[in-house]
Amino acid sequence: MKKSLVIAGIFFLLYIIASTPFLDSINQARAGQKNPHLRTRTHAEVKEIRYWSGTTYTRIVIDLDQEVAYKDQLLKRDIALDKTPRLYIDLSMAKLSPHLKEPIPIEAGLLKQVRAGQYTPEIVRVVLDLESIADYTIFPLRDPFRVVIDVLGTSQESQKEETSEPTPPPSQVQQPQSFKLVLDPGHGGEDPGAIGPTGLMEKDVVLRISTKVRDKVRKELGWDVVMTREDDRFIRLEDRTAIAATKEGNLFVSIHANACKDRNIRGIESFVIGTTTNRDALRLAAKENNISPQQVSDLQIILTDLKLNDPTKVIPSRQLAECVQLALVSTLQKRYGQTKDLGVKQAPFIVLWGAEMPSLLVEVSFISNPAEERLLRNQHYLDAIADAIVDGLKKYAQAAKMVKGQPSLSASTSLSSN
């Protein structure tokens, strides 16, 4: 009897020992479910590096499949070693996609080359070889996660012109090159934007309006016009600002149609970059940025840290927005009766980040309002909106006196924001 009890006890002890690793793994899994931070974290993959490079501006976007920590370091020009300025970004707990191991040569512009490498088993280093650098900003965007780097500098061509060409007397100053407007029809492609009660899509309406504005500006004002999209295609928000900057635009106007759960809400409103406590503005920023309200709060913190809402930069944009807003409200009131003026506001719209030129986002009507959706189907209404936007642009140009030595600007004058 005693022998049987001893044998049973031994078997029970062996069972407990064999089961312990299995039970531990179950307990760890359960702990991981309760606290995701206890799970083993995999390395993020650097999937793509996108860039836009102009003579004095470049934007680089590093796309990853999950969020990482990062740090940056600027290495100034080394004349002795004949090395141009270099800016590198270290991405922690990251691995490099195999197709990114070769340097990316850039033919022209401020950015000369992009190099990426597995600096350590835990760190991916991205190096930007630059022609020159005056300032730079770095900020993260989410859903999907990416790191955006904006670099400002002076091209060698500009430096040569500044040092080799004496400044002519005022009487010999020639008219600057053609003034350039960048129009941004919101959304597009897989992103329809807001959809009205009967199915009208924001992406289609704003493309029609932008095309009308483009044609009218070219014909009536004689300006050069660039559109971020001329057909139904998807363009990321950060790409749109980069297009405006690298094309050296003088004004940037992003055109949208508004929406709200309350279908009785109607009217016109315009926005410039900035922080706000206005709930409706934050709601709209979340919609247009395609992110959650919590992430909008994160954007406001980043905006403040980077001083992107600097009043000296915002004031020209606000003046532009006020001219366009006033023209829209007055024109539509004259032609279509009551049009509610919702004013000019600030909000953290990603599409306006990094725009050095005066920039605004205008919400031309509420596509969610049945009456305004019907109007947005009417070509005469779209013509009236386009007429008003062009009139607002003209009034801003005249008031801004952007060409030295001239008291005001006519519609046919070539302009420069410098």
C-alpha positions, 0 to 999 in steps of 0.5 A: 500500500505504501509502495503504491502511494509513493509511486502515485506521488512520483507520477503526480510530481512529474506531471506538475513539472511537465505542465509548468512551462505550458501553464506559464505560457498560458499565464503569459498570454493572458497577461499579454491580453490584459496588458499589450505592452507586455507582449514581445514587440516586433521590429517595425519595417521601413517600407518606403521613402518618398521625397519631393525636392525643389531648389529651396525646399524638400520634403521626405516621408519615411513610411513604416508599418508601425510606430517607432521612436526616432531622433535626428542629427544635423552634420554641417558642411565640412569644407576640408573633407568636401562634404555637403550638409547631412541630416540623419534620422535614426529609427529605433526598433526598426528593420529596413525593407530589402528594396531600400538598401541602394542609395536614391540619387536625386537629379536636381534640387535641394536634396542630392541623395537619400541613403538608408541602412541597418545601422545596428540590429535595432536601428535603421539610419536614413541619411539625407545628403543636402545641397544646403540647409537653413532650417528643418522640421520633423514630425510624425503622422499616423494611420499609417505611421510615417515620419515627415522631414521638411528642409529649407535651404538655398540652392547653389544657383541662387547663391551664385546669383546673389554673389555674382549679380549686382542689384540693379537700380529700381528703374531697371527692376524687371517684372518677376516671373509669373505668379503661381497658384496651386489648387488642391481639389480635396480627396480623390480616388479611393477617398471619396470624402463626404457623401451627400444624402443622394450620393453626391461625392465631395471628391467629384464636386471639388474637382469640378470647382477647382477645374473651373477656378483654374481656367478662370484664373488663367484667363482672367488673371494670367497666372500660372496654375498647378493642380495637385490632381486633375483627375480622380486619383488618390493623393496623400495629404502630405504629398499635396503640400509638398507639390505646392512647395516644390512647384514654388507656388505663391498661393495654396488653396485647398478646396473641400465640401463640408459635412455634419451629422446635423443635416440642417447645418449649412454655410461657408467657412474657411480655415488656416493652419493653427490650433483651436478649442472649437469643437466643430473645427476639431471635428472637421479637422479629424474628418479631413485628416482621416484620423480620430479626434484624439489624434487631432489633439496630438497634432495640436501638440506637435503644431505648437512644439514646431511653432507651425502656427507662428503668427508671422506666418499665419497672418498672410494666410488669414488675410487670404482666407478673409478675402476668399471667404468674403467674396464667396459669401457676398457672391452667393448671397447676391445670386442665391439669397441667404448664405450663412457666413461661418467665418474664418477659423484655425484648425490643424489640417495636415494638408496645410502643414509645411506650406511656406506660402499663404495657404487656406482650406475652404469649405464651399458648402455643406454636402450633407445639407439636402438643399446645398447638395442640390446646389452643388449639383448645379453647374451655375452654382459651381460657376458662382463659387469659382467666380467668387474664389477668383475674385477673392484671390484677385482682391488679396493680390491687390491688397498684398502689394506683393511687387515692390514699387507698385501701389497695387496689382491689376489682374494681369500683373505677374506677381511674386511672393518674395 
